[in-house]
Structure formats: structure tokens, C-alpha cells
């Protein structure tokens, strides 16, 4: 017997009705709890209320979990991390270009100064 589309309290009442007086309330509670979601079982396992109150409380717990379990996954390529990575790559490319130009400028400056030294020596 599974919950399906029924409320947990309806399932509990049906199980209790089918069991009649031949099965203890604790066994019915144990069997019923096993058919509930794990998080609900955890919450209800500490309750000392009557079984009817626990069944009603379960309806409320399930309603809260059902309404809050909306998940959404989006693939946003323009996440802050990917934007930062793109900016970092652009900065690295700029630094490499500036370094290359600086090295070329330094080489040209040394060559010009060597040319001047040679021309003044002769």
C-alpha cells in the first residue's frame, strides 16, 4: 500500500481500517512511516502525539515540502566567474603585447645607442 495521490493521513486511516484490531497501533505507525519521505520520517519519529494528530501533522509537512521543492537549473554563460576569466585572459594578452613592445623598444634603443657610440668613435 503506497501513498500515491492520497494525503498521508488518508493512507494512515485506510491502513488502520484494514488492520482492524489485529495489529498494534505502533506496528501500523511503523509501517505507515516507512511509506513516507525520509525527511518526514525523521521529523515524525520524535513526536509523542497521538497517531491521528501525527497523521494530520504529516499532511502539513508534506504540503510544505511539496510547495518548496521547486528546482531550477539554468546555464548562464555570462556568470560572474566566466566574465572574470574572460577579463583575466584579456588582461594577460594585453600584458603580453605590452611586454613584447617594451622588449622591441629596448632592443632598438640599445642598437641606436651602440650605433651612436660607433659613429662617435670613428
N, C-alpha and C positions, 0 to 999 in steps of 0.2 A: 504494500500500500504506500503510495508516494503522494506528496503534496499536490503536484500538478498545478492547476489553476485555482485550487481551493485555498482559502485562508488557513494558516496553521491551526487556528482554533477549531475550524470545521473538521480538519483531519483528526485532531485530538478527540473531538466528540464522537466522530464515527468509529475510531479505534476503540474508544471506551464502550460505546454501544455494542459493537461486535464482540468485545471481550466479555461483556456482562460482568458477573461477579466471580467468574472463574479465574481471573488474573488480577494480581495486586495492582494498586494504583502506581506503585514505584516501578513495576515492570512496564506498565503502559507508558509511564513518563519516560523511562529509559528508551524504549522502542521508538516513541514519538520524537524524542530529542535527536536520535540518530538520523532522522529523515530531514532535519533542519540544517541550514548552512552552518559551517563551522563557527563563524563569529557569533551567531545567535546561540549556539550550544554553549559557548564559553560564557556568555552573559547570563544565560538562564541556569547554568549549573550551580550558581551560588545563591539562587533565590530560595527562600523558605516559605514563600506564599503558597496558597492552595493551588492545586493543579488547574482549576478553572481560571484563577487570576493569572497564572503563568501563561496559559493559552492565550488569553486576551492581550497580555503584555507582548507576547510573541508577534501577534498581528501588527502591533505598533512598531516593534523593532524591525520587522521585515519591511513595513511600509517606508520607514526612514532609510534603510539600506537600499531599497529598490529605487527610491527617488534620488538618492545621492550617488548612485553608481552609473553616472553618465561619463563616459570616457571619450576623449577626442585626441586624435593624433594628427598632427599636421607636419608637413615637411616644408619648412620655411628656409629656403636657401639664403635669405638675407638675414640670417641670425646674427646677433652681435659678434659672436665668435668668428664666423666666417668673414664678416666685414672687417674685423680686426686683423685676421690672417691676410686678407687681400691688401689692406693698408700696409701691413708689415712687409709683404712681398714687394709692393711698390716702393716703399722706403729703401729696402735693400737694393733694388735695381737702381734707384737714384744715387745711393751712396756709391755703388759700383761704378756708375757712369762718372760721378764727380772724381772718384779716386783715379780712374783711368785718365781723365783730362788733366788732373793735377800732375800725374806721373809724366804725361806727354809734355806739359808745360815745364816741368823741372828738367827733363832731358833737353828740351830746346834751349832753355836758359843756360844750362851748363855748356852746351855746344856753342852758343853765341859767345859766352864768356871765354871759352877756350880759343875761339876764332879771334877775338879781340887781343888775347894775350899773344897769339902767334903774330898778328899783324903789328903789334907794338914792339915786339922783339926784333923784327927784321928791319 
